[in-house]
């Protein structure tokens, strides 16, 4: 047999062998998938696709569990079932809600004060300390009196129905742990008997100043261009003669030194790897509970993403959402632990709503809270992988930094308001009494919020992540603001301010520029917030 014939002989033999199997085997071979198959057509082969049956070209896996978000969705509400107790929620942050209610009721008290020489200053301080140094042993049995017009609030009516014990003073930076005064240094306020106060000492000084204003029988004398305006602030005894609104200073400072400090410097710094185990017999882990407490201090309702920005801020919207709360479970009650937006969660919405170039601080913060909590709950009965632990820590950082952006953007907003108030001065005089009131209010909000920026370990002023920005820049911002506004006559805290109001405006614009750089805010937003 020549070579040509041998070649065709072997072809024949191999061809017969290949056809020798059954037709069933042929069908089976044709239907087998291979490593190059892509059944969902998203361009990712099945062997590498984290959602092989659901198209997701981005392969996004927010919780780092190996399953893409497209087939392992992140929850849309802050609601997680217990891994330990069937039918129970794993979420709990009642103490944080109680402190939000305390700040709210303290603010109501501040607004209620009118000048009254018949009242002793210590009586005023004691009334303030009812909320600040709340004594659960004697006060938990009293009604909390938190009310929403036209709605029934739950839990209640007693303070203990929300949570037992708790106080604001026990959780202010430096009181529960000295480490919560970051770097061992509280800065930004010089006025008063102690030029280096701790946060709690500053609150006490604010209380003393306010009590003096209420009980001294005099109101600030304000020289106005409108001589027909004779209102001398008898209705606003929480403003002193140098233009400090203590109602705003106290409320805004507590939001930073208690809620923001606790959320970022305490609960987000939990060792989630070791602490994600059951907390005694509770339906949650210690780590999951700490995460909840950070969320509680942020103050958002559990369906926060379902609100528009205007609804969160209680400005407008759908009837069931438009006032900043929503009956999520449809029981006809508003649960302050889950259905009401408190604190800085509303500031995020205000800044989003007021942005010229769109921002979405609300979704960024809330989604970070959701993703981190899902990871912890999914692994409540086991150990977090390195990837999952890194994801939790990354989401904590996103939440903390976005939360801070909301505060910083609010400081920018009030810098703009103060500058606008100053533009109404006429020949060294206030335009009218309202001009003085507005300046005092806006300056106090600016300063109160700005003091809180020092309490976050993930602040751009501390991490070194922004070129040429460090903690000295934040100190400079607070110094430029001073401990009182510059008034229409060019004085600050009773002393002539070098350069007068024109220089103070320059100083505030410098502070604003530093904030813009630190947080990478869009220039148009900084101009218009």
Backbone torsions as a table, in degrees:
resi	resn	phi	psi	omega
1	UNK	NA	125.1	-179.1
2	UNK	-76.1	172.8	-175.0
3	UNK	-61.9	-36.8	-179.3
4	UNK	-63.2	-45.2	-179.5
5	UNK	-66.4	-38.0	178.7
6	UNK	-62.2	-37.8	-179.3
7	UNK	-62.6	-45.0	179.5
8	UNK	-70.7	-30.3	177.5
9	UNK	-62.2	-46.9	-179.4
10	UNK	-67.7	-33.7	175.7
11	UNK	-61.5	-41.4	179.3
12	UNK	-63.4	-45.1	-178.6
13	UNK	-62.2	-47.6	-178.9
14	UNK	-67.1	-33.9	177.5
15	UNK	-64.5	-42.1	178.3
16	UNK	-65.3	-39.5	-179.6
17	UNK	-64.0	-39.2	-179.2
18	UNK	-67.6	-28.1	-178.6
19	UNK	-93.8	3.3	-172.4
20	UNK	-77.2	-14.9	-179.0
21	UNK	-80.1	173.7	-179.6
22	UNK	-78.3	162.2	176.9
23	UNK	-67.3	-29.2	178.2
24	UNK	-61.2	-41.3	178.1
25	UNK	-64.4	-35.4	177.1
26	UNK	-60.0	-44.9	-179.0
27	UNK	-63.9	-42.4	-178.2
28	UNK	-62.3	-41.6	180.0
29	UNK	-64.2	-38.8	-178.9
30	UNK	-66.1	-29.9	-175.1
31	UNK	-91.5	-12.6	-179.4
32	UNK	-63.7	137.5	175.5
33	UNK	-85.2	158.4	178.3
34	UNK	-125.6	174.2	-177.5
35	UNK	-64.4	-13.1	-179.2
36	UNK	-96.9	2.0	179.6
37	UNK	-70.5	150.6	179.4
38	UNK	-142.5	78.8	-171.2
39	UNK	-65.9	-26.7	179.9
40	UNK	-95.7	0.1	173.2
41	UNK	64.2	28.2	-178.1
42	UNK	-96.6	6.6	178.3
43	UNK	88.0	0.1	177.6
44	UNK	-112.1	121.3	-178.0
45	UNK	-64.3	149.0	-172.7
46	UNK	-55.7	-37.0	-177.8
47	UNK	-66.1	-17.5	-179.7
48	UNK	-116.4	-0.6	-173.3
49	UNK	-88.3	125.3	179.4
50	UNK	-81.3	-2.8	170.2
51	UNK	-142.9	76.0	-171.4
52	UNK	-64.0	-22.8	-178.1
53	UNK	-105.1	1.1	179.0
54	UNK	-130.0	122.2	-177.0
55	UNK	-60.8	126.5	176.3
56	UNK	-158.2	79.4	-177.3
57	UNK	-60.3	-26.2	-179.0
58	UNK	-77.3	-16.2	178.5
59	UNK	55.9	27.8	-176.2
60	UNK	-64.8	127.7	-179.3
61	UNK	-133.3	79.8	-170.1
62	UNK	-61.6	-33.6	-177.4
63	UNK	-96.9	5.8	173.0
64	UNK	54.6	38.7	179.4
65	UNK	-104.6	7.9	178.4
66	UNK	91.9	-9.5	177.3
67	UNK	-111.7	130.0	-178.4
68	UNK	-66.7	156.3	179.9
69	UNK	-59.3	-27.8	-177.4
70	UNK	-63.8	-27.8	179.3
71	UNK	-120.0	3.0	176.9
72	UNK	-141.3	72.2	-167.8
73	UNK	-64.2	142.9	171.3
74	UNK	-75.1	135.3	-179.9
75	UNK	-57.3	152.9	177.6
76	UNK	-98.2	-12.0	177.5
77	UNK	-126.5	152.6	-179.9
78	UNK	-80.9	75.7	-176.5
79	UNK	-142.1	122.7	-176.1
80	UNK	-139.8	129.9	-178.9
81	UNK	-79.9	145.6	-179.9
82	UNK	-66.1	140.8	173.6
83	UNK	-88.3	-5.9	-173.8
84	UNK	-113.6	-33.9	-176.0
85	UNK	-125.9	110.1	-176.3
86	UNK	-58.3	134.5	175.6
87	UNK	82.0	0.6	-180.0
88	UNK	-109.1	154.6	177.0
89	UNK	-79.3	146.9	175.3
90	UNK	-92.1	1.2	-173.6
91	UNK	-100.5	132.8	177.8
92	UNK	-155.7	124.9	174.9
93	UNK	-154.1	44.6	-174.8
94	UNK	-64.0	-35.0	179.6
95	UNK	-63.2	-36.4	179.4
96	UNK	-68.5	-40.2	176.2
97	UNK	-61.9	-41.3	-179.5
98	UNK	-61.0	-39.0	179.8
99	UNK	-69.2	-34.8	173.9
100	UNK	-61.9	-42.2	179.1
101	UNK	-64.7	-38.7	177.6
102	UNK	-60.6	-45.0	178.6
103	UNK	-62.9	-40.0	179.2
104	UNK	-62.9	-45.8	-178.7
105	UNK	-71.6	-34.2	174.7
106	UNK	-61.5	-40.7	178.4
107	UNK	-64.2	-41.5	176.2
108	UNK	-57.8	-41.8	179.6
109	UNK	-63.2	-43.8	-179.3
110	UNK	-59.0	-41.7	-179.2
111	UNK	-68.2	-27.6	-173.9
112	UNK	-77.7	-17.1	-174.9
113	UNK	-67.6	138.4	169.3
114	UNK	-130.3	157.3	-177.3
115	UNK	-57.1	128.4	-175.4
116	UNK	-154.5	99.5	179.5
117	UNK	-68.5	-17.9	-178.0
118	UNK	-75.6	-12.4	-179.1
119	UNK	-98.8	135.4	177.8
120	UNK	-75.2	144.7	179.4
121	UNK	-57.3	-38.0	-178.9
122	UNK	-65.0	-30.5	176.7
123	UNK	-63.3	-41.1	177.5
124	UNK	-63.6	-45.2	-179.9
125	UNK	-62.4	-41.0	178.5
126	UNK	-62.5	-39.5	178.5
127	UNK	-63.9	-39.5	177.9
128	UNK	-67.3	-39.5	-178.4
129	UNK	-72.6	-16.1	173.3
130	UNK	-54.9	-40.5	179.8
131	UNK	-88.1	-42.5	-175.0
132	UNK	-69.9	-44.7	179.3
133	UNK	-109.8	50.6	-174.8
134	UNK	-53.9	128.9	179.1
135	UNK	-106.4	100.8	-177.7
136	UNK	-60.2	-30.9	-178.4
137	UNK	-63.1	-31.7	-178.9
138	UNK	-108.8	-17.9	-170.7
139	UNK	-115.7	-14.7	-179.4
140	UNK	-61.4	-24.6	-178.4
141	UNK	-83.0	-1.1	178.6
142	UNK	-90.1	159.5	176.4
143	UNK	-71.6	136.6	178.6
144	UNK	-79.1	-23.7	173.6
145	UNK	61.1	21.5	172.4
146	UNK	-75.3	121.9	-172.6
147	UNK	-132.0	149.4	173.8
148	UNK	-124.6	122.4	-176.5
149	UNK	-54.4	125.9	176.4
150	UNK	78.7	4.7	-178.5
151	UNK	-127.0	157.4	172.2
152	UNK	-102.8	123.9	-176.1
153	UNK	-93.4	141.4	173.0
154	UNK	-134.3	151.7	-4.7
155	UNK	-78.9	162.0	-178.6
156	UNK	169.6	179.9	13.3
157	UNK	-90.4	-6.9	-172.3
158	UNK	-88.0	155.4	173.6
159	UNK	-57.3	-40.0	-177.9
160	UNK	-65.7	-18.9	177.3
161	UNK	-69.9	-28.2	175.5
162	UNK	-78.8	-53.5	179.2
163	UNK	-168.9	153.3	-179.4
164	UNK	-94.3	149.6	-179.5
165	UNK	68.4	-142.7	177.3
166	UNK	76.0	149.7	174.1
167	UNK	-156.4	166.4	173.3
168	UNK	-83.3	-42.4	-176.4
169	UNK	-60.8	-34.1	-178.3
170	UNK	-73.2	-13.3	-178.5
171	UNK	-117.8	6.3	177.1
172	UNK	-72.9	148.5	-175.6
173	UNK	-51.0	128.5	178.2
174	UNK	95.7	-17.0	-178.0
175	UNK	-91.8	-41.5	177.8
176	UNK	-81.6	-38.2	175.3
177	UNK	-146.5	129.7	179.0
178	UNK	-60.4	-27.8	-177.7
179	UNK	-62.8	-18.3	-178.7
180	UNK	-78.2	-6.8	162.3
181	UNK	-90.2	95.8	-169.1
182	UNK	-63.1	136.0	-177.2
183	UNK	70.1	7.7	-179.7
184	UNK	69.9	17.6	-173.5
185	UNK	-138.9	120.1	169.9
186	UNK	-99.8	130.5	-174.1
187	UNK	-138.2	169.5	173.2
188	UNK	111.6	-4.6	178.9
189	UNK	-140.1	127.0	-176.8
190	UNK	-115.5	-24.4	-173.6
191	UNK	-70.7	148.5	176.7
192	UNK	116.2	176.8	-177.6
193	UNK	-64.4	-35.1	-179.9
194	UNK	-109.8	113.2	-176.9
195	UNK	-80.6	-4.0	175.0
196	UNK	-130.5	64.6	-175.2
197	UNK	-74.7	157.2	166.0
198	UNK	-82.8	165.9	178.4
199	UNK	-55.1	-41.8	-178.7
200	UNK	-69.0	-33.7	177.1
201	UNK	-68.0	-34.7	177.8
202	UNK	-66.7	-41.9	177.2
203	UNK	-60.4	-44.9	179.1
204	UNK	-60.8	-37.5	178.0
205	UNK	-66.6	-42.6	175.4
206	UNK	-57.5	-44.1	179.6
207	UNK	-60.2	-44.3	-178.8
208	UNK	-64.2	-42.9	178.8
209	UNK	-62.7	-43.6	179.3
210	UNK	-63.2	-45.3	-178.9
211	UNK	-60.7	-37.2	177.1
212	UNK	-63.5	-44.7	-179.2
213	UNK	-62.5	-38.4	-177.2
214	UNK	-70.8	-35.3	-168.2
215	UNK	-106.1	-3.8	-174.6
216	UNK	-83.0	-6.1	174.2
217	UNK	77.5	6.5	178.9
218	UNK	-125.8	153.5	175.7
219	UNK	-115.6	152.9	178.3
220	UNK	-55.8	140.6	173.7
221	UNK	-91.2	121.0	-175.8
222	UNK	-119.2	120.4	178.8
223	UNK	-86.7	121.3	-175.2
224	UNK	-122.4	151.8	175.4
225	UNK	-68.1	-28.9	178.5
226	UNK	-89.2	93.7	-176.0
227	UNK	-69.3	-13.8	179.1
228	UNK	-80.3	-11.0	-179.0
229	UNK	-86.2	104.5	-174.6
230	UNK	-104.6	1.3	178.4
231	UNK	-64.1	117.5	-178.8
232	UNK	-107.8	35.8	169.5
233	UNK	70.2	22.3	178.6
234	UNK	-62.5	-21.2	-179.3
235	UNK	-90.5	-2.9	-177.5
236	UNK	-131.9	66.0	-175.9
237	UNK	-77.0	3.8	176.1
238	UNK	-93.0	8.7	175.1
239	UNK	-109.7	132.0	178.4
240	UNK	-94.3	177.6	-172.8
241	UNK	-67.3	-21.7	-179.2
242	UNK	-96.5	10.2	170.3
243	UNK	88.3	32.2	176.8
244	UNK	-106.9	123.4	179.4
245	UNK	-93.9	103.7	-173.2
246	UNK	-72.8	-24.9	174.9
247	UNK	-59.2	-47.2	-178.8
248	UNK	-72.5	-42.9	179.7
249	UNK	-57.7	-46.8	-176.8
250	UNK	-66.3	-50.3	-177.8
251	UNK	-60.7	-50.1	-175.2
252	UNK	-69.2	-36.7	178.7
253	UNK	-66.7	-39.5	178.1
254	UNK	-64.5	-35.9	177.4
255	UNK	-61.3	-33.2	177.8
256	UNK	-83.5	-50.0	-172.5
257	UNK	-75.8	-18.6	176.6
258	UNK	-108.0	-67.2	-169.4
259	UNK	-70.9	-49.6	-178.4
260	UNK	-68.2	-42.5	178.7
261	UNK	-61.5	-47.8	-178.7
262	UNK	-63.2	-43.7	-177.8
263	UNK	-64.3	-43.9	-172.2
264	UNK	-93.0	-42.5	-175.4
265	UNK	-87.3	-13.4	-179.0
266	UNK	-113.4	-74.7	-168.2
267	UNK	-70.2	-29.7	175.7
268	UNK	-76.8	-9.4	179.8
269	UNK	-100.1	16.3	175.0
270	UNK	-64.3	148.6	171.9
271	UNK	-82.5	88.8	-173.4
272	UNK	-68.0	-20.7	178.2
273	UNK	-68.9	-46.5	-177.2
274	UNK	-87.8	-24.5	-173.2
275	UNK	-96.3	2.5	-178.8
276	UNK	-87.1	53.9	177.1
277	UNK	-127.6	160.5	-174.2
278	UNK	-55.0	135.5	178.5
279	UNK	-87.8	91.6	-178.0
280	UNK	60.8	-124.0	177.0
281	UNK	-105.6	10.6	-179.5
282	UNK	-69.9	160.0	-177.5
283	UNK	-82.0	16.7	-177.5
284	UNK	-140.7	167.5	174.5
285	UNK	-88.5	162.4	177.2
286	UNK	-62.6	-43.4	179.4
287	UNK	-65.4	-42.1	177.9
288	UNK	-62.9	-38.6	179.4
289	UNK	-66.5	-40.6	177.3
290	UNK	-61.6	-41.2	177.7
291	UNK	-62.4	-42.0	177.2
292	UNK	-58.9	-40.7	-177.7
293	UNK	-66.5	-36.7	173.6
294	UNK	-61.8	-44.3	178.3
295	UNK	-62.2	-41.6	178.8
296	UNK	-59.6	-39.5	178.0
297	UNK	-69.2	-31.2	174.9
298	UNK	-61.1	-37.2	169.7
299	UNK	96.1	7.5	-174.6
300	UNK	-80.3	146.9	169.1
301	UNK	-65.5	158.0	-173.8
302	UNK	-73.4	-15.6	174.0
303	UNK	-110.9	36.3	-176.0
304	UNK	-50.2	-40.0	-178.8
305	UNK	-68.1	-16.1	-180.0
306	UNK	-82.3	-13.4	179.4
307	UNK	-86.1	152.8	164.7
308	UNK	-82.5	166.9	178.3
309	UNK	-59.6	-43.8	-179.6
310	UNK	-65.7	-31.1	177.7
311	UNK	-70.9	-41.1	178.3
312	UNK	-60.1	-41.8	-177.9
313	UNK	-81.2	1.1	177.7
314	UNK	69.3	34.8	-173.3
315	UNK	-102.0	-41.8	-178.4
316	UNK	-173.5	177.3	177.1
317	UNK	130.7	-156.1	179.6
318	UNK	-67.3	144.2	-175.2
319	UNK	-53.4	-36.3	-176.1
320	UNK	-80.8	-6.8	-179.1
321	UNK	-123.3	-17.3	-161.2
322	UNK	-65.1	-13.6	-177.9
323	UNK	-107.3	16.1	175.6
324	UNK	88.8	12.5	176.3
325	UNK	-146.6	163.5	-178.3
326	UNK	-156.7	133.1	179.1
327	UNK	-76.5	83.1	-172.8
328	UNK	-62.6	-42.1	-176.7
329	UNK	-92.4	1.2	174.4
330	UNK	67.5	26.3	-178.2
331	UNK	-91.8	3.9	179.2
332	UNK	82.6	5.0	-179.9
333	UNK	-122.1	156.1	173.0
334	UNK	-107.2	111.2	-178.0
335	UNK	-87.2	114.9	-177.0
336	UNK	-67.1	-15.3	179.9
337	UNK	-82.3	-12.8	-173.6
338	UNK	-150.3	-13.7	-170.5
339	UNK	-122.4	17.6	-176.8
340	UNK	-136.3	141.3	179.4
341	UNK	-99.2	118.4	-178.7
342	UNK	-110.6	163.7	161.3
343	UNK	55.5	-139.2	-173.5
344	UNK	-66.9	-16.8	176.1
345	UNK	-60.5	-30.2	178.4
346	UNK	-78.2	-31.8	177.6
347	UNK	-64.8	-36.4	176.6
348	UNK	-58.8	-44.9	-179.2
349	UNK	-67.1	-38.7	179.1
350	UNK	-61.7	-41.6	-178.6
351	UNK	-73.7	-36.9	174.1
352	UNK	-60.8	-44.9	-178.0
353	UNK	-65.7	-30.0	-176.6
354	UNK	-95.6	4.9	-176.9
355	UNK	-77.4	134.2	173.9
356	UNK	-75.7	-46.4	172.2
357	UNK	-99.4	121.5	-167.1
358	UNK	-52.4	134.5	169.7
359	UNK	-122.7	162.1	177.2
360	UNK	-141.1	57.5	179.9
361	UNK	-60.2	-37.4	-177.4
362	UNK	-60.2	-50.9	-178.2
363	UNK	-68.4	-39.3	-179.3
364	UNK	-61.4	-45.6	-179.9
365	UNK	-68.4	-49.2	-175.1
366	UNK	-64.9	-42.4	-180.0
367	UNK	-63.8	-34.9	176.3
368	UNK	-64.9	-42.1	176.2
369	UNK	-60.9	-42.7	-179.0
370	UNK	-64.2	-48.5	-175.9
371	UNK	-63.7	-47.6	179.8
372	UNK	-59.9	-42.1	-178.3
373	UNK	-69.4	-34.6	177.4
374	UNK	-63.2	-43.7	179.5
375	UNK	-60.0	-46.0	-179.5
376	UNK	-63.9	-41.4	-178.7
377	UNK	-71.0	-38.7	178.3
378	UNK	-61.6	-28.3	-176.5
379	UNK	-113.1	27.1	-175.7
380	UNK	-64.6	-25.1	-178.8
381	UNK	-110.0	24.1	-179.3
382	UNK	-156.8	-169.2	-177.2
383	UNK	-100.9	138.0	176.6
384	UNK	-69.3	136.5	172.0
385	UNK	-70.2	165.4	178.0
386	UNK	-58.6	-39.5	-179.7
387	UNK	-66.1	-40.9	-179.6
388	UNK	-69.3	-40.1	177.4
389	UNK	-62.4	-43.4	177.9
390	UNK	-61.8	-37.5	179.2
391	UNK	-66.4	-41.5	177.4
392	UNK	-60.7	-47.4	-179.2
393	UNK	-63.9	-37.0	178.3
394	UNK	-65.6	-40.5	179.8
395	UNK	-70.2	-34.2	175.4
396	UNK	-62.2	-40.9	179.5
397	UNK	-66.9	-42.7	178.3
398	UNK	-60.8	-46.3	-179.3
399	UNK	-62.4	-44.9	-177.9
400	UNK	-65.7	-43.0	-177.8
401	UNK	-72.4	-36.1	177.5
402	UNK	-69.1	-41.8	175.1
403	UNK	-54.0	-45.9	-179.9
404	UNK	-66.5	-36.8	177.0
405	UNK	-59.2	-38.2	178.4
406	UNK	-61.7	-40.7	179.1
407	UNK	-68.9	-46.2	-178.2
408	UNK	-63.1	-40.8	177.6
409	UNK	-63.7	-33.1	176.9
410	UNK	-68.7	-37.4	174.3
411	UNK	-60.8	-44.2	176.9
412	UNK	-57.4	-44.7	179.6
413	UNK	-56.1	-43.9	-177.6
414	UNK	-78.8	-26.3	169.6
415	UNK	-58.5	-46.0	179.1
416	UNK	-61.8	-39.0	179.1
417	UNK	-65.4	-42.5	179.9
418	UNK	-62.4	-44.2	178.3
419	UNK	-61.5	-40.4	177.7
420	UNK	-64.3	-41.1	177.6
421	UNK	-60.7	-41.7	-178.7
422	UNK	-66.5	-27.5	179.6
423	UNK	-67.6	-14.9	179.7
424	UNK	-90.0	-4.1	176.8
425	UNK	-64.3	144.8	179.8
426	UNK	-131.9	113.3	176.6
427	UNK	51.2	46.7	177.8
428	UNK	75.6	14.8	-180.0
429	UNK	-127.0	155.0	172.0
430	UNK	-74.0	146.8	178.7
431	UNK	-59.1	-42.4	179.1
432	UNK	-164.9	-179.1	-178.8
433	UNK	-62.6	-37.3	179.5
434	UNK	-60.0	-34.9	178.3
435	UNK	-61.3	-42.9	177.3
436	UNK	-65.8	-46.0	179.8
437	UNK	-58.9	-45.8	-178.7
438	UNK	-64.5	-42.0	178.1
439	UNK	-60.3	-46.0	-179.7
440	UNK	-61.4	-43.8	-179.4
441	UNK	-63.9	-51.7	-175.1
442	UNK	-67.8	-37.7	177.9
443	UNK	-64.3	-43.8	-178.5
444	UNK	-64.7	-37.9	176.6
445	UNK	-66.5	-43.7	177.1
446	UNK	-56.4	-51.7	-176.0
447	UNK	-70.2	-42.1	-179.4
448	UNK	-61.6	-46.1	177.1
449	UNK	-65.7	-42.7	-176.0
450	UNK	-63.2	-36.1	177.6
451	UNK	-59.5	-30.3	-178.1
452	UNK	-73.2	-15.4	-176.1
453	UNK	-67.3	-13.5	-177.5
454	UNK	-85.2	-1.6	-170.5
455	UNK	-98.1	1.9	-175.7
456	UNK	-106.3	118.4	178.4
457	UNK	-61.4	-23.3	-178.8
458	UNK	-95.0	13.9	179.2
459	UNK	-64.2	143.6	175.0
460	UNK	-61.0	-19.1	176.5
461	UNK	-76.8	-9.8	-177.6
462	UNK	-118.4	-25.6	-171.0
463	UNK	-84.4	-19.5	-176.1
464	UNK	76.4	11.2	-176.8
465	UNK	-79.3	-17.1	179.1
466	UNK	-109.6	124.0	-177.2
467	UNK	-57.4	133.6	174.1
468	UNK	66.1	21.8	176.0
469	UNK	-123.2	127.7	175.6
470	UNK	-148.9	-173.4	-172.7
471	UNK	-63.7	-27.4	177.9
472	UNK	-63.5	-28.8	177.7
473	UNK	-68.3	-37.3	176.6
474	UNK	-67.8	-39.2	176.1
475	UNK	-60.9	-38.8	178.4
476	UNK	-64.8	-42.2	178.1
477	UNK	-57.3	-47.7	-178.4
478	UNK	-67.7	-34.8	177.6
479	UNK	-67.4	-40.6	179.0
480	UNK	-62.5	-31.8	178.3
481	UNK	-73.8	-32.8	-177.3
482	UNK	74.9	-176.9	-179.9
483	UNK	-101.6	11.2	174.7
484	UNK	-167.0	156.4	177.5
485	UNK	-73.4	161.7	168.8
486	UNK	-84.7	123.0	-174.4
487	UNK	-84.0	175.2	-176.3
488	UNK	-59.9	-28.2	-179.6
489	UNK	-84.7	4.4	177.0
490	UNK	85.3	11.8	178.4
491	UNK	-103.1	152.4	174.0
492	UNK	-129.2	119.9	-179.3
493	UNK	54.5	38.3	174.4
494	UNK	86.1	1.7	-177.9
495	UNK	-123.9	142.0	178.7
496	UNK	-58.9	129.7	-178.8
497	UNK	-92.5	124.1	-177.8
498	UNK	-58.4	120.5	-178.6
499	UNK	91.2	-9.6	175.8
500	UNK	64.0	-156.7	-175.2
501	UNK	-65.1	-31.4	179.9
502	UNK	-62.8	-43.0	179.5
503	UNK	-69.4	-36.1	179.4
504	UNK	-63.8	-37.9	176.1
505	UNK	-62.8	-41.8	176.4
506	UNK	-59.6	-42.7	-179.6
507	UNK	-62.7	-43.7	-179.7
508	UNK	-66.2	-36.8	176.7
509	UNK	-66.5	-33.7	175.4
510	UNK	-65.7	-42.1	177.2
511	UNK	-62.4	-42.4	179.1
512	UNK	-62.3	-40.3	179.5
513	UNK	-63.4	-40.1	177.3
514	UNK	-63.4	-40.1	177.1
515	UNK	-64.8	-40.9	178.6
516	UNK	-59.6	-44.4	-180.0
517	UNK	-67.0	-46.0	-175.7
518	UNK	-61.4	-37.5	-174.2
519	UNK	-107.8	5.8	179.8
520	UNK	53.8	40.2	177.6
521	UNK	-71.3	144.9	175.3
522	UNK	-66.3	138.0	-176.3
523	UNK	-58.9	-37.0	180.0
524	UNK	-67.3	-37.6	177.5
525	UNK	-65.8	-43.4	179.8
526	UNK	-61.0	-37.1	179.8
527	UNK	-70.2	-32.7	-168.1
528	UNK	-113.2	-11.1	179.5
529	UNK	-59.4	NA	NA
